[in-house]
Amino acid sequence: MRDVATLVGASIVVTFLLMITLGPAYLGLIMIGWAPLPGACVTEARGKITGISGFDFELSETACDIIAKDDAITVFISRAGSANKAAVFKYDPGTDELPVITSVDQRTVLISLRSVSSIFFRKDSWEDLAITYNIGNIHYPDRDPGRIDEH
């Protein structure tokens, strides 16, 4: 029992020493922008596709570094030229590939991807537009919540 107590005590001392020596250095890196805040998420615009069946699409990537890397690509839709947008598709990319969005007809668009890691949500429609999907491979299909109808 005494060895365990000594080991626990030594672990606490080492942890404390690391915190007081490396903690200020890490805070300094955060202050000058060279290190992210723990748990911080960064969202970056990845592209815009305009004029597809009278709608505009915006792609953004959110990267979070909490315990493990967590990335998501979100596809937003708006009427052409409008600032009011809504998320219609969000997925964990797994690769750097962005979706291809094409017009099927005046009331339908197709969102295509060769591969995704998992899907957070996808909507089959927005306002009077139908949205179809062609996703070649979903690496973790059990995480796919399915489609969300908007009525």
C-alpha positions, -999 to +999 in steps of 0.1 A: +000+000+000+028+023+008+043+020-027+009+029-043+007+060-021+042+070-030+035+066-067+003+086-065+021+114-045+049+114-071+024+116-099+006+146-083+040+164-078+051+158-114+017+169-128+019+201-107+054+208-118+044+204-155+015+227-150+035+255-135+064+252-160+045+245-193+012+262-185+025+298-188+043+289-221+011+274-235-009+305-224+017+327-241+013+308-273-025+312-271-021+349-265-001+354-297-023+331-317+001+302-322-019+277-302-057+271-301-078+274-270-086+239-257-120+229-269-121+258-294-139+253-327-129+272-359-153+276-388-140+284-422-159+290-455-149+264-480-169+275-511-200+289-527-221+275-555-246+300-570-276+299-592-284+261-590-322+259-597-326+294-584-307+287-551-273+294-537-252+270-516-225+277-491-201+252-478-183+256-444-160+235-423-160+235-386-129+219-369-130+214-332-100+201-311-116+190-278-102+156-269-099+143-304-102+161-338-138+166-348-146+180-382-178+187-400-188+201-433-222+219-434-241+227-466-263+258-463-289+268-488-306+302-496-327+316-524-304+332-550-291+365-537-308+361-502-288+364-470-313+341-452-297+306-452-305+272-436-284+241-431-296+212-451-267+187-449-239+182-423-214+154-423-180+143-411-159+143-442-132+118-435-114+132-465-108+167-480-135+162-507-163+187-510-197+179-523-207+185-559-242+201-562-260+199-595-294+207-608-316+177-617-345+199-628-360+232-618-373+218-584-346+192-576-309+193-568-284+165-563-257+165-536-230+140-545-199+127-526-177+097-532-172+091-495-180+105-460-171+093-426-206+098-411-237+119-415-250+142-388-282+152-407-296+156-442-329+172-453-349+159-483-364+194-490-361+230-484-390+253-491-402+241-526-369+224-536-364+187-534-328+175-524-315+141-534-282+125-524-257+103-541-232+092-515-209+064-526-196+052-492-205+060-456-178+047-434-199+047-402-235+043-415-247+035-380-241+072-371-264+083-400-296+097-384-314+094-417-333+121-435-352+149-419-383+160-437-392+197-434-430+203-435 
